[in-house]
Each structure stands twice: as structure tokens, then as C-alpha cells.
């Protein structure tokens, strides 16, 4: 692990005791076939069907098949933000009908990761979906009559009907693994993560049977893995990857940003600054792997020095690098420091950091802060006319 930290991070901070519930209790919760939601300002025609089980949704899809509808699908874990809305917007523009799933998938959380702490904002999520649909309907853009036809929000038992989901790499269950792609970078830091992602996406794709599925570039390794999975398992859907949505200061939008709080949020922007600096160097003509990664690492180092005053921190917290990696855009294979980027292919520069709790809490919310892991990446576009 390459670390640039404002103080030494002890390993036990990364493996804090979990308060996670017994998976059997979560798995055994009852299911409801379908419920409905509408905002106080909506009318009956704009109500979203919310499917809790598979058979009712499949009946709706059968009708769409007969009618020749084109269906788009956006898979989420809820806590929706503008990045998710961008995916839904693209889906509405490119299809006649759209489904959105809201399901916090337990099999992509390790035992030390607090599954139950993942933000759940159901009412707000549905209001945002209603708003983006209304904006689309009022536009003069393509497919302005397309609609969100349903929200798939299954229980854990619906998605894992035989056994409760396991967070053990050797646990029992039916899983989808994509190797070696799923074992690199994020897969090395979170060994069960991509197994959980591939498994749940296979299930969701099987249920929805969409013509197109939409993922964000922020989770770039996930997007590459899903493309590989769709190709290898002959799944008849097209994977659309939409550019990362960012805050005005460059921070990539993420459901996990809500954990940061105001002060840590200001410090976290160093992640995107580092990636942008490396991208600028590539765009200026640099191809050497070592120089590209050094450009990103130098931003982390410079920020660390700038935050010190008389040996004390001026920033609110410490940030430690998990990795800064340069990869092939098709298979995420590592581009070593001794190698050069093939300009005809381009590359992906990705990074992950740990944002520590604030050093000197000032309010109650800061006393309750936890370690936050953030990821981001930038695409180095192939150069026109370049040869490998």
C-alpha cells in the first residue's frame, strides 16, 4: 500500500468492529408483491408501481415484449444523487420504458463493512425519480413520452431465495465471479465486492431483461467487469457507461459523500485534484507510467505539506492513499511504472483513498464520524491517429 498520510493510520482503524445484523434475520423478512407510492402533488397517472417480488414484474415485462417496447434499466442501492439521475435521464432518452432498482446488496459488503449504516432515503429517492421523469416529459428531447414504469425494490430473501447471503469469501451460495478482473484494484482491497456485484447484476438483468443497462464511469472497474460479464454470459443487453457526475469543485458524486460532513468534504476534493493533474500531463503528451502516477502522487504530497503549520494540521482530517493505478481501458490490466501508455488505446487512472474522522471534533456529528473510503478515476482518451 502506498500511503501519503497526515499521520500514521493504524490497521485497526480499517477493521473496526461491525455492528452488522444477523443475515438470517434480514434474509427472513416477509415480502410484499407490489406497493405504490405517489407524491402529494402527483396524480394517479404518474404513480410508480413498486415491485417487491419477481412474478408481478415479469408479467409487466411480458406485455412490453409483446408490444415491442425498448427497456432501459438503472441498478442502484438507493441514496440517490445527481449522478444516479444522470443515468436515469439517459435511460429515458434512449428507451420507451425504464425500470430502476433500489436494493442494498449484502453480498458486496464484507463482514467489517457496516451494511446497516448504508444510507437509506426511500421517500427522497422516489421524489427525485418523479422529478426527473417530469422534467423529461416536459422536454422536447428524444423519447419525451418515455416513462419510469416501475421500481424494483426486492427483499433480500427474494434476491437470495435459497440461503442467506454470505460475506465470507468461502461462504456457501450461488455466486458469479469474473477473474482475474474482479480480483484487481478494488477487488484486492475488497475481496468479495465484485463477486457480490456480478452476482446481483446477473440476477437483476435476468429479472428486468432490459435492452440497455446504465452504469456510471465513477465505478469504472465495475463498468468494465459488467461489460465482460455480459459478453461472457451471452446476456442480450447493451451496457451504457455514462460520464462521472461531479460537484462544482470536482468531487465525484457518491452516496458515501453524505458520511463526510462539511469539514472533511472540503479536504476530500484532493482526490479529484490529483487525478486531474495526471490527466493534464497525459494530454500534454506524457506517456510514461511512472510520470503519470507521480503527477497524481505529487498533488497528495503537496496538499499534505500545505495542510501543515508549525508541525500541526490545518486540515480537518487525514487522508491515506489506498492505491493510484494506471490500467488498460479494456481489461484493467496494470500499466507498470516502467511501461508507456499505448496512445491508440488510452488508459484509466483510478484511485482510492481513506478519509479519516476529523482530528478535533467540534460538533456531535463529528464525534460520530467513521472512516470513509472514496474512489474516483479519469479516462485518458485514445489519441487520434496514434499507433500502438
N, C-alpha and C positions, 0 to 999 in steps of 0.2 A: 504494500500500500504506500503510495506516495503522499506524504502529508505536508501541508502548509497550514499550520495551526497557530492561533494566537496564544495557546498554551497547550500542554500535552493532554491528549484525550485518552482517558483510561478505558480499557476494553470493557469494563463492566458497565460503562455508560451506554454502550451499544447493545448490551444484552440485559436490559433492565427486566425485573420480574414481570411476567404477564398477568393481567387481570382478566384474561380471556375466559369466557364462559365454557362450560362443558359442551362440546359439539353435539352430543346426543340430545341435549335439551333444545338447542337451536334446530337441529335436524327434525325433531319430532313435532314441531309446531304444526297446527292444523292449516289446511289450505282452503281458500275460497275461490271458486271458479272465476268469477268476474265481479268487479265492483266498478262504480262510476264516480267520476269527480267532475265538477264544473265550478268555475269561479263565480263569485257573487254577481259579476257583471256579464256572464256568458248566457247564451240562450241554449235551448235543448239541442239545436242543430250543431253546436260547437262542442258538445260533451265528448271527452275522450273515453273510449272503453279501456278499462284497466284489467288485463288478464292475469290471473294468479295461477292458472294451470294451463296445460298444453292443449287438451282437446278443443276447448272453445276457440282458441286462436287458430287452430288448424282448420276448423270449419270456415272461419272467415277467409283464410288463405285459399281454400279450395274454390270459393266463389271468385276470388280475384284471379286465380289461374284460368277459370272458365271465361272470365271477362277480358283476359289478355292484359291485365294491369302490369305495370313495371313498378317493382317494390324496392325501396331503399331501406336500409337498417342501420341504426346507430346504437351500439352497445355502450352502456355507461354503468357506473356504480353509484349514480346519484351525486348529490352535492354539485349540481350543475353550475357552470360558469360560462363566460362568453366563448371560450374555446369549444365547449360542447355545442353551444348554439350555432357556431360556425359550421360544425359538422351537420347539424340538423338542417340548416339553411341550404347547404349544398345538396343534401338528400332531397329536400323539397323541390329544388330547381331541376333536378335530374331524373325525377321519378314521378309517377302519378300518385303513389301511396307510400307512406313512410311509417315504419314502426320504430319505437325507441324502447330499449330495455333498461330497467333500473334494478340492479341486483348486485349486492356486495358479495363477491365471490370468496368464500372462506378458504378455498384450496390454493389461493395465491398469497395467503398470509402465513408466515412462519409462526412457530409457537411463541417466540419472543416479541412478535409484532402484534400490537393491540387491535385486533379485529373490531371489537365492540366500540372502540374510540373513533372509528372512521366516521366522518360527519354524515349525518342523515338529515336531509332537509326536504322531505317529501312534498309538502304544500308549496314551498317556494319553487321546487323543481317543476311542478306541474304548471304553476303560474308562468314561469319562464317559457315553457313549451307552448303554452297558449299564446303568449305574446309573440313569439317568433312565427307561429302559424298565422296569426292575424296580420303581422307585418308582411308576410309573404303573400297572403291573399289580397292585400291592398296594393301590392306592387304590380308593375307592368312587365315583370320579368318572365322568364320561361316557366312553363307549368304553373302559372299563378293559381290554378284551380286545384293543385295537389294539396293533400291534407295529411296530417298525422292521424292514422287510422287506429292506432292502439298503442298502449303502454304495456309491455310485458314485464311484470314485477312478481316473479315466482318466489315461493318459499324455498328454503334450502332443500327440503325433502322432495320437492318437485324436481329440482335440478340434479339431486343425488338420491335417486329413489331406492337404491338397494342398501347402501351403507352410509353412515355419517361420513362427511368429508374428512380426510386425513391431512394433517400438516407435516407428517413425517415423510421424509424422502423415501423411506422403505415401507410406508404405510399401505394398507390394503385399499383396493378400489380400482376403478376403471379410469385410466389416465391416458392422455395424449402427450407424447414427448417428441420434441423436434431437436435432434442433436446433429452436430455439436453447437448449432446456433443458440439453443436455449441454455447452454452452459457457459457462455462467454459474458463478459462485462456485467450487465445486470444479473445474469444467471449465475455468475461467480459470487456476487455479493448476496444474492437472494436465491439459494439453490432450488427452491420449489416454485419460484414465482412463475416462470414461463410454462412449467408443466400445468399449473393451475390456469393460466391464461389460455393455453392451447386447448385444454380440456373444456373449459366453459364456453369458449368461442365455437368449438366444434358442436357442442350441444345447442347453442343459440342459433347457429347457422342452420342446423338440422330442423329446428322448430320454425324459424322465420322463412327460410328458403328464399332469401332476397336476391334480386338481380345485382344489387350493388350494396357493399358494406363500407362504412366510413370510419376512418381512424385518423388521429392527429399525428403530425410529424414529431411532436414533443416526445412521444413514446416511440422513438424511431426504431429501436430494436424490436419492439412488439410489432410494429407495422411490417418490418422485413420478415419476421417469424410468421405472421399471419399469411403473408403472400406465399411463403414457402409451404405452409400447411395446406392452403387452398389448392396449390399446384399439385402437391404430392398426394393428396387425398381425393383429387379429381372433383372438388366441390364446385358446382356450377354457379359461381358468383364472382363478380369483379371487385377487387379491393381498391378503394379510392383513398389516397393519403392526402390530407389537407394541411397546408402550412400551419405552423405553430401560431397560436394567438398569444399576443404579448400585451403586458401593461405598457403605458406610455414610457416608462423608464427602461423597458426591455425585459423585465422579469417574465418568464413564461407562465401563462395562466395554468394553475393546477388546483385541484380540490384541496391539496395539502397546504396551500398558502394560508388557509384560514388558521392554521396552527401557529403561524409565525408571530402574530401580534405586530403592533406598529413599529417598535424599535428594531426588532430582528428583520422585519420586512425590508427596511432600508439597507441593511447590511447584505441581505441575500442577493441583491442585484449584481454583486461581484461575479456571480456565476455567468450571467449573460455577457457581462463586460469582457470576461476572459475569452469566451468563445468568439465574440465579435472581433476581438483583436487578432485572433488567429485567422479568422476568415478574411480580414482585411489584408493580412500578409499573403495569403494564398492568392487573393485577387490581384495583388501587386506582382505576382509571378513566382513566388516561392513554392517549391515542390518538396523540399527535403522534410521528411517526417520529424526529425529532431527539432528543426527550426520552427515548424508549425506548433508542435506541442510546447516548446519553450516559450513561444509568444503568449500562450494561454497561461502557463505557469507563472510567467513574469508578472502578469496582472494580479494574480493571487498574492505573490510575494510583495509587490508594490503596495497593494491595499493593506497587507498585514503591517508593513512598516509605517504607512501613513496613519494607521489607527493607533500607533503608539506615541505616547508623550511622557517623557521622563520615566520611561520603563513601565508606564501604566496604559491601560486600554482606553481609547476614546470611543471605540465602537461599543455596542451593547453586548456583543457575544463573540464567540469563537466560531470559525468555520474551518472544517477539515475536509481536504480532498479525499474522496474515495478513489476516483480514477479520472484521468483525462486521456481519452483513447481516440486514435485515428483508425478508421476502419473502411473496408471496401463497401460501397453502397449496395451491392447485391447480396452479399453473404456475411457481412460484418466481420470478415477476416481481418485480423490486426495488420496494420501497416506499421512496420517497425521503425524505430528512430533512424536506423541505417538505410532504410528504403526511401524511395521517392514516390509521390503520388503519381499515378497514371493520369495525365490531364485529359485523356479521352474518356475516362470513366468518372473522374471526380472522386470525392470521398465524403465520409461523415466524420465530423469531430464531435464526440459526445463526452459528457462529464457528469459526475455525481458528487454531491457534497453533503456533509453532515452539518447542520446548523444547531449549535449547542443552545441550551437555555441561557437567558441573559445572565451576565456575571453579577449584577447588582439589581435585583428585582425592586421595582418601585410601586407596583400595584399588585393586587391579588391575582389577576390573570397571569402575571409574570411569575408568580410563585408556583403556579400550577403547570408551567410550560414543560414540554417534553422535547426530546431530541427530534429534529425534523430532517428527513432526507429528501433532497431535491435533485431532480435530473433535468438535463437540457441538452440540446445539440444544435449544430448548424450544418447545413449541406454545402459542400464545395461543388458547385455545378461543373460539369464537364466543359472544357474549353472548345469552342467551335473550331473545327479544322485541325485539332490536336491529334497526334498519333501516339499510341502507347509504345 
